[in-house]
Amino acid sequence: MKAVDGKVLVIGAGGMLGQDICARFAPHFALITASRRSGDIRLDITDGEATRRVVAENAPDVVILCAAYTDVDGCERNPEEAYRVNAFGAANVASACADVGARLLFISTDYVFDGAKRNGYTEWDVPRPLSVYGASKLAGEQWIREICPRHWIVRTAWLYGVGGKCFPRTILNAAREGKPLRVVNDQTGSPTFTGDLAEVLLKMVSAKVAYGTYHAVNQGSATWYEVACEVVNLATERGLLSSGVSVTPVSSWEWLSPTCRPAYSVLNMERLRWAGIPLPRHWKEALQDYIQRLDA
Ligand SMILES: NC(=O)c1ccc[n+]([C@@H]2O[C@H](COP(=O)([O-])OP(=O)(O)OC[C@H]3O[C@@H](n4cnc5c(N)ncnc54)[C@H](OP(=O)(O)O)[C@@H]3O)[C@@H](O)[C@H]2O)c1
């Protein structure tokens, strides 16, 4: 890939996806990192004044907003905080970008959809979130569309990465501790490796693809149960687990959670395809890579 000149401000740089974005973008862009608790700059995006100042002072060409209130059950319990960060925080960043003419790349979620579809959500399907998290992220999308015309909204799903707490790691740890693995088998989605997503984002920004809404996930689909089985198989093959670990499929109602999640939220990637951006590999291949990295 050719080197691209420009300055990129990553907000939420210390998060699971943020760390991979920084690693992928650093060789190609001058990078400035911001988060509430880590990075070059301490920034809380709910503070509109501070957000405007940080963006104006650093004059980035592109701002990547991957900061969010991502605790889905926490959002259900604290809806005000969810909207404060995911909607108004996004609006603050959008106005700051519009003020200085920076392009804004916002990370959104499959949870904007209700799960009633059965053949993959496209970028033009109508969102209907079931949860506070999904609704607050959708409100963030809407503010961005209204405030900052030079934007990319990239919806992704079921993220896991080396730099954060995530489902495959939780399964691996639970299996190692000999805990029973009872995993939901009636929610189907697009498990996605943060390293692969970061690579797609880099390609999108470098190619300056048309503004608008995109989906970016690893290909294929799975239930949480299927992902857990694959984690156990791969980890057993690599000697990280002893053989004989079993996973029991359960239904969502057996899993006590305040959040209503979509039963089906697989994302299709029509716009990436049209833009000529290579689609990320199949989720099983990506998961294998992830397990190898944990083992290294
Ligand atoms: N995880 C998933 O499965 C998933 C699925 C679909 C979409 N997404 C989206 O992908 C993005 C990245 O997710 P992730 O899992 O990597 O998140 P994460 O690990 O929870 O990281 C979130 C980051 O946001 C920062 N942050 C939170 N509130 C902030 C605020 N008010 N001001 C500034 N920074 C703030 C946190 O910084 P501090 O720790 O310093 O506070 C942290 O660095 C999010 O937009 C999320 O909605 C995630």
The ligand as a Gaussian input file, in Angstrom:
#p B3LYP/6-31G(d) Opt

LIG

0 1
 N      -17.101000      -4.732000      20.923000
 C      -17.984000      -5.092000      19.995000
 O      -18.381000      -6.265000      19.911000
 C      -18.518000      -4.075000      19.018000
 C      -19.443000      -4.479000      18.051000
 C      -19.899000      -3.539000      17.131000
 C      -19.458000      -2.226000      17.179000
 N      -18.588000      -1.855000      18.154000
 C      -18.130000      -0.455000      18.183000
 O      -16.737000      -0.471000      17.943000
 C      -16.097000       0.589000      18.663000
 C      -14.931000       0.059000      19.457000
 O      -15.381000      -0.928000      20.360000
 P      -14.384000      -1.623000      21.410000
 O      -14.996000      -2.937000      21.760000
 O      -12.983000      -1.554000      20.907000
 O      -14.546000      -0.647000      22.645000
 P      -13.773000      -0.608000      24.038000
 O      -12.684000      -1.606000      24.095000
 O      -14.829000      -0.617000      25.098000
 O      -13.094000       0.827000      24.000000
 C      -13.858000       1.968000      24.072000
 C      -12.924000       3.157000      24.158000
 O      -13.761000       4.311000      24.281000
 C      -13.185000       5.201000      25.217000
 N      -14.239000       6.018000      25.780000
 C      -15.379000       5.625000      26.386000
 N      -16.103000       6.687000      26.750000
 C      -15.409000       7.791000      26.341000
 C      -15.625000       9.183000      26.416000
 N      -16.725000       9.664000      27.007000
 N      -14.703000      10.015000      25.894000
 C      -13.582000       9.531000      25.300000
 N      -13.313000       8.214000      25.203000
 C      -14.215000       7.372000      25.729000
 C      -12.531000       4.296000      26.234000
 O      -11.476000       5.029000      26.807000
 P      -11.145000       5.001000      28.358000
 O      -11.014000       3.553000      28.728000
 O       -9.898000       5.780000      28.417000
 O      -12.307000       5.645000      29.030000
 C      -11.992000       3.166000      25.345000
 O      -10.703000       3.504000      24.869000
 C      -17.217000       1.260000      19.472000
 O      -17.672000       2.368000      18.784000
 C      -18.315000       0.206000      19.528000
 O      -19.595000       0.806000      19.644000
 C      -18.093000      -2.746000      19.060000

